[in-house]
Amino acid sequence: MAGPISSKALDRILPRVEKPARYTGGEWNSIAKPWEDVRLRLALAFPEIYEIGMSNLGLAILYDAVNQCPDMLCERVFAPWPDMAAVLRAAGMPLYALESRRPLAEFDILGFSLGYELNLTTALAMLDLAGLPLRAEGRDDTMPLVIAGGTACFNPEPFADFFDLLVIGDGEESLPELCALYADFLQESGARSQEPEARREFRGEILAGGGRPWAGGRELRRRFLRRAAKLPGVYVPEFYRARYGADGRFLALEPIEPEAPERVQTRVVRPLPPPPTRPIVPYLEPVHDRAVVEIRRGCGQGCRFCQAGMIYRPVRERPVDEIVRAAEAIIAKTGYDELGLLSLSSCDYRQIEALLARLLERFAGKVAISLPSLRVDSFSLKLAEMVQERRRSGLTFAPEAGTQRLRNAINKRVTEENLFEVAEAAFSRHWQRLKLYFMIGLPTETDEDVDGITALGRRVLNIGRQHHGKRTRVGISVSTFVPKPHTPFQWSPLADDETLRWRQGILREGLRKPGIELSWHDPRMTYLEAMLARGDRRLAPVIERAYRLGAVFDAWDEHFRWPAWQRALEECGVNGDDFARRERALDEVLPWDFVDTGVRRAHLEREYRRALARQITPDCFQSCSFCGVSEVHDVACGE
């Protein structure tokens, strides 16, 4: 099959699937450029369903950034739900991009957004449905360059074998830069002139199910990868070799090509470029159905478990005027009646009160303002009152741990008094529901810390009942701590299964009370996330085998196939505990050490020791902790 998939072909298959609007394209504000009028064609792939992918701001930012280039086009593709995947296979039809409905194999670049480790097998499923080999070494010069970026790529080693290159860090500048480099290369090498016949003929046979092996070469691809490896933030896995000790421990990642740097420095954009102001209005209601403006990137709180708070330093803030102008434009071009102010910690935006006052005055009650993240303090409550004056939905806070000792260890500067004062103030001001986020399995945690969660939850419920009686609702969401790369807890192990189940039992028993709604994570999913987050290249065969055994949509309870992963580990001779549950020595070489985020390893070690000593480190804006970012990027936080 070559060229766009016809409307007639889609009319035959879409009535047979749930929510066909996921697969039609043509939404308001989507961009469909003429195929032959551009030098470079990029398909952005999000390995989740449409409703989740359309809520992802990062995807919207990249879509806008590339499409602003007149000689490039960028289209979208999301993971088809299993019913659609089955229909595509039965019809011999490839996975296609929404705007042009062209098969993914016809694009120059296929770029995956990898923000979560449990999306990896879904990404492989999308490659498979596109008719492309899963591993980079199996793809040749007739096929798209397959790349990835996103938070998960700050340790790309477990899945590095599947991608030609990875872009690590902010993508607004690096992705258009990479696309321009590839467009120039295709033109110089003459590969573009061969596009209509040779590439389409081969792709048509593969996508029609012919399955013949391709004997084409990879020389053009390797020539381009040598150029790309010189770009800041670009990692080309095949230009490196992993070395292991006799005991199986990871020892080093060694460059084997002169163009490959020993360390890859993450890309950081500063100042933040103007936000996209013409977002696509989805046909189906997405998970977050509202207009969004990112007001701040990065966080200075320094929570020791939080990867985003480390890898997105330095903190960068948008000016109030720019945010207001963007909000006006987005509302005008979409018709949304809710605006989300996005940040890791919206309350820490230094001009938040002035910003809210401007927005509330500008929209005069016609647009609701939401703050996705609130601190546990009276200032947060004041802000919540400003934006929820007319409608009182629930409030969400994250104490994270049940005792002050453990909150100090994780550098969460919240006290019980803070929580109780906020609860009292909120319930007395007509809020009837609070949601609290906690974690279990944190380093140094004891049963007493878990008992503290139940005590806090019951106390907050009692405060609410003094004002609202049985109408009071307290939601308590308990996730399991996963030690992530580039954090002070990167050396810590995942808690063992028995301990996690025991502590979940403490919570179920202690919070079994009308008015309290308790939710928690499946420990097996947490194990998989930890294994993939802390692994190295020996996990690639496990990921591929798990996919072949049926693992896909691993983040969905109804599709999680734990037996497939167990079997894959066994068949590949890999002990997942070596990655997920082994405590690392402070002087041990880690698979992700080659990624330079700007935060010094010495800072992470110092913070790890302070955690064991239960010592608090101030917010970056109160006192510089000398993490190293300002020196590497020659900028102060907040510029």
SEDRENMI-116948 format. One line per 4 residues: their letters; for each residue x, z negated, y negated of C-alpha. Coordinates in Angstrom, 3 decimals. Each point is the difference from the previous one (the first is absolute). Layout:
A	X:Z:Y; ... $
***
This chain:
MAGP	0.000:0.000:0.000; 1.371:0.968:-3.402; -1.339:-0.480:-3.489; -2.863:-2.253:-1.067 $
ISSK	-2.538:-1.308:2.463; -3.286:1.709:-0.765; -3.162:-1.754:-1.096; -1.715:1.548:2.992 $
ALDR	2.498:-1.641:2.365; -0.527:-3.368:-1.672; -3.759:0.430:0.129; 0.290:0.210:3.771 $
ILPR	1.914:-3.248:0.447; -0.915:-2.375:-2.833; -3.599:-0.664:1.161; 1.545:-1.486:3.155 $
VEKP	1.968:-2.751:-1.756; -0.733:-3.228:-1.815; 0.249:0.243:-3.810; 0.857:3.705:-0.343 $
ARYT	0.547:-0.483:-3.749; 3.413:-1.407:0.934; 1.152:3.511:0.889; -1.545:2.379:-2.547 $
GGEW	2.054:-0.392:-3.178; -1.303:1.403:-3.280; -0.459:-3.374:-1.723; -0.287:-0.378:-3.758 $
NSIA	3.477:0.061:-1.625; 1.738:1.269:3.142; 2.556:2.732:-0.737; -0.016:3.285:1.928 $
KPWE	2.734:2.313:-1.253; 0.326:3.651:1.107; 2.259:0.004:3.062; 2.097:3.007:-0.966 $
DVRL	0.564:-1.099:-3.614; 2.394:-2.864:0.763; 3.541:-0.384:1.295; -0.544:-3.188:2.010 $
RLAL	-2.938:-1.286:2.070; -0.196:-3.660:0.888; -2.582:-1.743:2.191; -0.210:-3.752:-0.578 $
AFPE	-0.989:-1.684:3.268; -1.521:-3.463:0.089; -0.173:-1.378:3.571; -3.359:-1.706:-0.438 $
IYEI	-3.590:1.104:-0.406; -1.269:1.617:-3.189; -1.731:-3.118:-1.360; 3.223:-2.028:0.159 $
GMSN	2.313:2.768:-1.157; -2.143:0.771:-3.022; 0.416:-3.628:-1.105; 3.790:0.285:0.015 $
LGLA	1.378:0.173:-3.531; 3.450:1.116:1.154; -1.462:3.117:1.584; -1.929:0.785:-3.192 $
ILYD	3.157:-0.438:-2.098; 2.032:2.413:2.150; -2.836:2.542:0.153; -0.140:-0.005:-3.786 $
AVNQ	3.785:0.081:-0.472; 0.561:3.077:2.166; -3.059:1.904:-1.204; 1.181:-0.416:-3.577 $
CPDM	2.784:2.432:0.917; -1.411:3.515:-0.628; 2.019:1.611:2.809; -0.970:-2.532:2.689 $
LCER	-3.186:-0.954:1.758; -0.820:-3.277:1.705; -2.908:-0.471:2.391; -1.296:-2.918:2.080 $
VFAP	-0.586:-0.675:3.674; -1.256:-3.199:1.600; -0.053:-1.087:3.617; -3.081:1.322:1.787 $
WPDM	-2.075:-2.608:1.797; 0.195:0.357:3.830; -3.220:2.024:0.131; 1.380:2.591:-2.436 $
AAVL	3.372:0.058:1.773; -1.751:0.758:3.286; -2.099:2.760:-1.594; 3.079:1.605:-1.568 $
RAAG	1.811:0.033:3.330; -2.998:1.388:1.855; -0.367:2.788:-2.563; 3.723:0.821:-0.018 $
MPLY	-0.034:-0.698:-3.722; 2.977:-1.589:-1.811; -0.126:-2.904:-2.424; -0.344:1.399:-3.509 $
ALES	0.329:-1.052:-3.637; -3.206:-0.590:-1.935; 0.535:2.137:-3.100; 0.875:3.385:1.548 $
RRPL	-1.045:-0.788:3.606; 3.302:1.489:1.137; 1.703:-1.345:3.135; 2.690:-2.577:-0.730 $
AEFD	2.564:2.183:1.746; -0.287:2.570:-2.811; 1.255:-2.392:-2.683; 3.616:-0.193:-1.092 $
ILGF	0.053:-3.805:0.057; -2.191:-2.483:1.836; 0.426:-3.411:-1.631; -1.268:-3.196:1.616 $
SLGY	-0.844:-3.158:-1.911; 1.069:-2.911:2.225; -1.065:-3.296:-1.495; -0.666:-1.881:3.230 $
ELNL	1.844:-0.092:3.303; -3.189:0.178:2.061; -0.707:3.497:-1.362; 2.973:1.557:1.797 $
TTAL	-1.786:1.253:3.114; -2.759:1.411:-2.203; 2.656:1.988:-1.871; 1.211:1.380:3.349 $
AMLD	-3.571:0.941:0.882; -0.233:1.990:-3.235; 3.240:1.838:0.784; -1.323:0.750:3.477 $
LAGL	-3.310:1.309:-1.347; 1.974:2.200:-2.396; 1.753:1.608:2.975; 3.403:-1.321:-1.053 $
PLRA	2.619:-1.690:2.200; 0.051:-3.750:-0.527; 3.764:-0.312:-0.369; 2.024:1.541:-2.794 $
EGRD	2.507:1.452:2.468; -2.783:2.066:1.575; -1.036:1.712:-3.232; 1.714:3.163:-1.229 $
DTMP	0.192:2.188:-3.078; -3.494:1.441:0.491; -1.621:-3.408:-0.403; -0.712:-2.261:-2.967 $
LVIA	2.486:-2.594:-1.074; -1.538:-3.307:1.144; 0.794:-2.905:-2.324; -1.259:-3.517:-0.667 $
GGTA	-0.032:-2.686:-2.649; -1.714:-3.321:-0.616; 0.583:-3.700:0.512; 0.661:0.302:3.742 $
CFNP	2.937:2.312:-0.756; 2.089:-2.886:-1.316; 0.954:-0.318:3.668; -0.429:3.547:1.270 $
EPFA	2.125:-0.375:3.131; -2.732:-0.552:2.640; -1.672:3.300:-0.932; 2.893:1.906:-1.577 $
DFFD	0.195:2.508:2.884; -3.405:1.429:-0.915; 0.867:1.042:-3.555; 2.409:2.477:-1.559 $
LLVI	0.528:-2.301:-2.948; -1.478:-3.053:-1.677; -0.407:-0.763:-3.700; 0.558:-3.710:-0.606 $
GDGE	-1.429:-1.652:-3.104; -2.216:1.297:-2.814; -1.151:3.566:0.562; -1.297:1.215:-3.388 $
ESLP	3.341:1.569:-0.898; 1.717:0.363:3.362; -2.736:1.989:1.779; -0.350:2.764:-2.650 $
ELCA	3.810:0.080:-0.214; 0.287:0.472:3.759; -2.730:2.654:0.002; 1.744:1.939:-2.786 $
LYAD	3.285:-0.146:1.911; -1.670:1.372:3.126; -1.817:2.739:-1.940; 3.330:1.132:-1.440 $
FLQE	1.579:-0.086:3.441; -2.776:2.054:1.617; 0.350:2.619:-2.705; 3.798:0.127:0.169 $
SGAR	0.119:0.176:3.786; -2.630:2.721:0.288; -2.208:-2.174:2.185; -2.932:0.432:-2.356 $
SQEP	-0.055:3.764:0.503; -0.414:-0.513:3.770; -2.981:-2.323:-0.411; -2.985:2.326:0.532 $
EARR	1.000:1.487:3.352; 2.646:-1.837:2.019; -1.100:-3.535:-0.809; -3.716:0.631:0.315 $
EFRG	0.342:1.927:3.255; 1.848:-2.851:1.661; -2.300:-2.662:-1.405; -3.081:1.908:1.097 $
EILA	1.162:0.079:3.614; 0.828:-3.691:0.076; -3.201:-1.085:-1.722; -2.117:2.163:2.302 $
GGGR	1.367:-2.013:2.902; 2.576:2.468:1.315; 2.497:-2.831:0.249; 3.033:2.270:0.387 $
PWAG	3.303:-1.622:-0.984; 1.608:1.375:-3.122; 3.581:1.104:0.167; 0.376:0.320:-3.734 $
GREL	2.903:-1.580:-1.835; 0.354:-2.969:-2.338; 2.873:1.225:-2.103; -2.042:0.539:-3.154 $
RRRF	-1.552:-3.413:0.402; 3.380:-1.691:0.404; 1.377:1.808:-3.029; -2.849:-1.305:-2.109 $
LRRA	0.284:-3.526:1.381; 3.643:-0.075:-1.112; -1.162:0.714:-3.540; -2.853:-2.469:0.169 $
AKLP	2.252:-2.810:1.253; 1.753:0.034:-3.373; -3.192:-0.964:-1.839; -0.357:-3.714:-0.830 $
GVYV	-2.489:-1.674:2.293; 0.074:2.686:2.704; 0.914:-0.983:3.563; 0.682:2.683:2.627 $
PEFY	-0.051:-1.776:3.393; 1.829:2.696:2.002; 3.042:-0.438:-2.255; 0.513:-3.551:1.327 $
RARY	0.860:-1.538:3.353; -0.996:-3.491:1.093; 2.661:-2.068:1.782; -0.724:-2.920:2.323 $
GADG	2.123:-2.701:1.600; 0.480:-0.651:3.697; -2.717:-2.662:-0.209; -2.446:2.513:-1.504 $
RFLA	0.167:-1.411:-3.534; -0.182:2.436:-2.887; 3.427:0.328:-1.621; -0.112:2.805:-2.562 $
LEPI	-1.663:3.140:-1.285; 2.830:2.454:-0.568; -0.143:3.212:-2.079; 1.145:3.029:2.025 $
EPEA	-0.309:2.602:-2.775; 1.995:-0.025:-3.256; -3.180:0.346:-2.078; -1.525:-3.186:1.423 $
PERV	0.661:-3.139:-2.093; 0.815:-3.270:1.746; -2.859:-1.672:-1.872; -3.182:1.603:-1.307 $
QTRV	-1.057:-1.402:-3.348; -3.757:-0.190:-0.446; -1.578:1.995:-2.802; -1.400:-1.976:-2.923 $
VRPL	-1.955:1.649:-2.810; 0.222:-1.628:-3.416; -1.855:-0.114:-2.124; -3.086:0.655:2.084 $
PPPP	-1.291:3.513:-0.722; -3.555:0.420:-1.334; -2.575:-0.761:2.712; -2.150:2.779:1.479 $
TRPI	-3.183:0.390:-2.031; -1.960:2.520:2.072; -0.331:-1.610:3.452; -2.016:1.680:2.708 $
VPYL	-3.556:-1.296:0.372; -0.548:-0.301:3.769; -3.112:1.196:1.792; -0.109:-3.124:2.188 $
EPVH	0.203:-3.524:-1.370; 3.629:-1.090:0.361; 1.117:-3.537:0.790; 0.636:-0.580:-3.720 $
DRAV	-2.566:2.034:-1.899; 1.109:-0.344:-3.605; 2.287:1.381:-2.654; 3.504:-1.462:0.130 $
VEIR	2.888:-0.356:-2.430; 3.312:-1.481:1.103; 0.937:-2.385:-2.799; 3.186:-1.406:1.488 $
RGCG	2.377:0.830:2.850; 2.045:-2.693:1.641; -0.320:-3.770:-0.061; 2.232:-2.796:-1.231 $
QGCR	-1.591:-2.842:1.964; 2.647:0.180:2.732; -2.185:-0.977:2.982; 2.473:-0.031:2.868 $
FCQA	-2.310:1.668:2.511; -1.039:2.879:-2.273; 1.748:3.329:0.542; -1.725:1.769:-2.897 $
GMIY	1.186:-2.687:-2.408; 3.617:0.786:0.927; 0.084:3.761:0.515; -1.940:0.900:-3.157 $
RPVR	2.324:-1.790:-2.416; 0.616:0.212:-2.908; -3.418:-0.859:-1.387; -1.343:2.786:-2.202 $
ERPV	-3.073:-0.268:-2.228; -2.091:2.640:-1.729; -0.850:-0.404:-3.709; -3.531:-1.127:-0.820 $
DEIV	-0.774:3.163:-1.973; 1.029:2.228:2.897; -2.189:-1.949:2.433; -3.029:0.160:-2.297 $
RAAE	0.423:3.750:-0.559; 0.335:0.591:3.734; -3.085:-2.111:0.738; -2.051:1.949:-2.557 $
AIIA	1.088:3.313:1.499; -0.624:-1.033:3.613; -3.477:-1.370:-0.712; -0.903:3.143:-1.951 $
KTGY	1.207:2.319:2.772; -1.434:-1.887:2.973; -3.106:-1.885:-1.116; 1.108:-3.240:1.652 $
DELG	-1.573:-3.222:-1.282; 2.784:-2.284:1.253; 3.668:-0.100:-0.976; 2.672:-1.746:2.052 $
LLSL	3.199:-1.191:-1.694; 2.526:0.331:2.792; 3.146:-2.070:0.426; 1.613:-2.282:2.554 $
SSCD	-0.861:-2.814:-2.403; -2.355:1.171:-2.747; -0.062:-3.405:-1.704; 3.740:0.287:-0.604 $
YRQI	-0.385:3.079:-2.180; 1.284:-1.483:-3.232; -2.705:1.430:-2.257; -2.878:-0.430:2.434 $
EALL	-2.300:-1.829:-2.435; 0.509:2.590:-2.727; -0.530:2.790:2.529; -3.240:-1.476:1.319 $
ARLL	-1.292:-0.564:-3.531; 0.682:3.658:-0.868; -1.653:1.308:3.148; -3.047:-2.244:-0.295 $
ERFA	-0.460:1.057:-3.604; 0.481:3.684:0.842; -2.462:0.128:2.886; -2.487:-2.552:-1.378 $
GKVA	-1.390:-1.131:3.326; -0.465:3.542:1.359; 3.039:-0.243:2.262; 0.847:-3.018:2.147 $
ISLP	3.652:-1.079:-0.004; 1.575:-1.396:3.168; 3.276:-1.848:0.561; 1.034:0.439:3.642 $
SLRV	2.512:-2.868:0.034; -0.422:-3.438:-1.587; 2.301:-2.998:-0.112; -1.313:-3.444:0.922 $
DSFS	-0.134:-1.401:-3.528; -2.337:-0.506:-2.933; 1.366:3.058:-1.787; -1.187:2.199:2.877 $
LKLA	-3.433:-1.561:-0.224; -0.121:0.698:-3.727; 0.798:3.645:0.682; -2.599:0.156:2.765 $
EMVQ	-2.596:-1.341:-2.419; 0.899:2.704:-2.504; -0.510:2.838:2.493; -2.929:-1.481:1.965 $
ERRR	-2.097:-1.244:-2.896; -3.045:1.975:1.102; 0.304:-0.077:3.798; 1.561:-2.759:2.037 $
SGLT	1.473:1.462:3.157; 2.369:-2.038:2.128; 3.475:-1.101:-1.027; 3.081:0.364:2.179 $
FAPE	3.121:-2.172:-0.071; 3.050:-0.228:2.263; 1.441:-3.512:0.508; 1.787:1.496:3.078 $
AGTQ	0.922:-3.346:1.613; -1.782:-3.280:0.708; 2.559:-2.510:-1.275; 2.174:-0.358:-3.061 $
RLRN	3.113:-0.240:2.152; -0.639:3.434:1.498; -1.107:1.546:-3.286; 3.323:-1.094:-1.484 $
AINK	1.824:1.583:2.932; -1.648:3.371:-0.569; 0.351:-0.342:-3.802; -3.731:-0.027:-0.642 $
RVTE	-0.357:-2.071:-3.141; -3.517:-1.288:0.670; -1.083:-3.625:0.410; -3.087:-1.505:1.593 $
ENLF	-1.005:-1.206:-3.429; 0.127:3.599:-1.284; -2.305:1.138:2.784; -2.485:-2.829:-0.379 $
EVAE	-0.124:0.354:-3.794; -0.663:3.724:0.287; -2.646:-0.571:2.682; -1.752:-2.610:-2.139 $
AAFS	0.093:2.204:-3.068; -1.174:3.097:1.887; -2.883:-1.647:1.827; -1.129:-1.770:-3.197 $
RHWQ	-0.111:3.384:-1.755; -2.487:1.469:2.477; 2.343:1.630:2.491; -1.334:-0.718:3.486 $
RLKL	2.717:1.605:2.126; 3.773:-0.400:0.164; 2.351:1.766:2.403; 3.368:-1.527:0.883 $
YFMI	2.934:1.752:1.652; 2.430:-1.905:2.223; 2.739:0.823:2.507; 1.080:-1.633:3.231 $
GLPT	3.305:0.426:1.786; 2.078:-0.481:-3.147; 3.607:-1.188:0.383; 0.229:-3.823:0.386 $
ETDE	-3.792:-0.264:0.567; -1.385:-2.901:2.031; -3.445:-0.918:1.304; -0.326:-2.310:-2.999 $
DVDG	0.235:3.017:-2.318; -2.811:1.707:1.905; -2.103:-3.170:-0.152; 0.543:0.225:-3.748 $
ITAL	-1.829:3.352:-0.069; -3.065:-1.546:1.609; 0.113:-2.940:-2.399; 0.229:2.272:-3.047 $
GRRV	-2.803:2.227:1.224; -2.355:-2.884:0.679; 0.809:-1.630:-3.345; -0.732:3.236:-1.895 $
LNIG	-3.284:0.346:1.874; -0.988:-3.556:-0.953; 0.770:0.713:-3.649; -2.239:3.043:0.128 $
RQHH	-2.845:-1.852:1.687; -0.103:-2.510:-2.840; -1.127:2.903:-2.189; -1.793:2.441:2.303 $
GKRT	-0.831:-1.900:3.165; -0.345:2.121:3.117; 0.309:3.231:-2.006; 3.746:-0.643:-0.339 $
RVGI	2.226:2.366:1.961; 3.755:-0.347:0.550; 1.751:2.864:1.743; 3.331:-0.844:1.595 $
SVST	2.128:2.928:1.142; 3.065:-0.932:2.040; 2.618:2.656:0.692; 3.132:-0.451:2.063 $
FVPK	3.356:0.055:-1.743; 2.089:3.078:0.827; 3.688:-0.179:-0.966; 0.648:3.160:-2.022 $
PHTP	3.249:1.762:-0.940; 1.529:-0.651:-3.423; -1.601:-3.444:-0.353; 1.586:-3.466:0.189 $
FQWS	-1.797:-0.456:3.338; 1.345:3.217:1.551; 2.165:-2.080:2.351; -2.928:-2.118:1.244 $
PLAD	-1.757:0.677:3.302; -3.669:0.673:0.544; -1.635:-3.149:1.382; -0.589:0.088:3.748 $
DETL	-3.410:0.877:1.406; -0.740:-3.443:1.374; 0.671:-1.659:-3.352; -2.148:2.491:-1.895 $
RWRQ	-2.957:-0.383:2.350; 0.301:-3.793:-0.105; -0.067:0.010:-3.797; -2.893:2.423:-0.134 $
GILR	-1.786:-2.494:2.247; 0.695:-2.786:-2.510; -1.610:2.123:-2.698; -3.030:0.943:2.084 $
EGLR	-0.646:-3.624:0.844; 0.720:-1.432:-3.448; -1.954:2.614:-1.937; -3.047:0.149:2.239 $
KPGI	-2.411:-0.955:-2.720; -3.056:1.704:-1.553; 1.013:1.732:-3.217; 3.545:0.819:1.145 $
ELSW	0.723:3.513:1.236; 3.313:0.242:1.875; 1.823:3.209:0.896; 3.424:0.565:1.568 $
HDPR	2.246:2.740:1.366; 0.523:1.077:3.594; 3.438:-1.393:0.997; 0.738:3.158:2.002 $
MTYL	-0.374:2.161:-3.118; 2.260:-2.391:-1.874; 2.588:0.266:2.774; -0.081:3.795:-0.188 $
EAML	0.351:-0.069:-3.786; 2.990:-2.356:0.186; 1.688:2.049:2.722; -0.358:3.238:-1.941 $
ARGD	0.963:-1.589:-3.328; 3.247:-1.514:1.335; 1.014:2.624:2.552; 2.553:2.774:0.240 $
RRLA	0.191:3.491:1.503; -0.474:-1.237:3.550; -3.701:-0.377:-0.828; -0.620:3.723:-0.593 $
PVIE	-0.512:0.765:3.729; -2.333:-3.013:0.207; -2.109:1.227:-2.928; -0.224:3.500:1.445 $
RAYR	-0.829:-1.225:3.506; -2.665:-2.382:-1.320; -1.604:2.907:-1.823; 0.057:2.126:3.160 $
LGAV	-1.680:-2.876:1.830; -2.863:-0.062:-2.495; 1.153:-2.231:-2.853; -1.458:1.212:-3.301 $
FDAW	-1.737:-1.799:-2.873; 1.880:-3.159:1.028; -1.246:-1.857:-3.076; -3.607:0.292:1.213 $
DEHF	-1.252:-2.677:2.399; -2.174:2.433:1.933; 2.864:2.453:0.536; 2.953:-2.350:0.459 $
RWPA	1.528:0.738:3.412; 2.314:-2.897:0.760; 0.450:1.033:3.674; 1.369:3.358:-1.198 $
WQRA	2.693:-1.777:-2.013; 0.816:-2.374:2.848; 0.432:2.908:2.373; 2.046:1.988:-2.524 $
LEEC	2.400:-2.918:-0.487; 0.356:-0.421:3.743; 0.543:3.698:0.729; 2.572:0.317:-2.816 $
GVNG	1.834:-3.150:1.090; -0.406:-1.676:-3.403; -0.626:-3.697:-0.529; -2.206:-0.274:-3.078 $
DDFA	0.935:-3.659:-0.428; 3.536:1.070:-0.917; -1.441:1.483:-3.181; -3.080:-2.111:-0.734 $
RRER	0.960:-3.491:1.132; 3.768:-0.277:-0.098; 1.378:-2.031:-2.909; 2.792:1.923:-1.701 $
ALDE	3.253:-1.594:-1.080; 0.702:0.074:-3.737; 3.184:2.005:0.573; -1.656:2.470:2.388 $
VLPW	-0.160:3.694:-0.910; -3.661:0.986:-0.337; -1.376:3.510:0.665; -1.309:0.265:-3.557 $
DFVD	3.143:-1.199:-1.783; 0.847:3.573:-1.026; -3.043:0.042:-2.324; 1.084:-1.341:-3.390 $
TGVR	-3.009:-1.392:-1.866; 2.152:-1.483:-2.756; -0.692:-3.546:1.203; 3.290:-1.383:1.259 $
RAHL	0.230:-1.283:3.553; 1.667:-3.097:-1.419; -3.170:-0.699:-1.998; -2.165:0.271:3.120 $
EREY	2.336:-2.348:1.865; -0.086:-2.473:-2.871; -3.803:0.101:-0.060; -0.132:-0.490:3.773 $
RRAL	2.122:-3.149:-0.301; -2.152:-1.242:-2.879; -3.045:0.506:2.217; 1.489:-2.211:2.698 $
ARQI	0.727:-2.594:-2.685; -3.556:0.422:-1.399; 1.339:0.872:-3.455; -2.044:1.976:-2.525 $
TPDC	1.421:2.995:-1.870; -1.632:0.734:-3.396; -1.805:3.217:-0.843; 2.305:2.770:-1.241 $
FQSC	-1.504:-0.192:-3.464; 0.673:-3.733:-0.251; 3.572:0.098:1.226; 2.076:2.831:1.442 $
SFCG	0.954:-0.651:3.616; 2.814:2.594:-0.192; -1.313:2.005:2.935; 2.119:2.976:-1.046 $
VSEV	-2.704:2.486:-0.967; 0.674:-0.071:-3.729; 3.670:0.865:0.567; -0.681:2.790:2.501 $
HDVA	-2.665:1.669:-2.129; 1.424:-1.062:-3.384; -3.363:-1.331:-1.110; -1.651:-3.342:-0.571 $
CGE	-3.226:-0.897:1.765; -3.027:0.927:-2.060; 1.547:2.916:-1.879 $
***
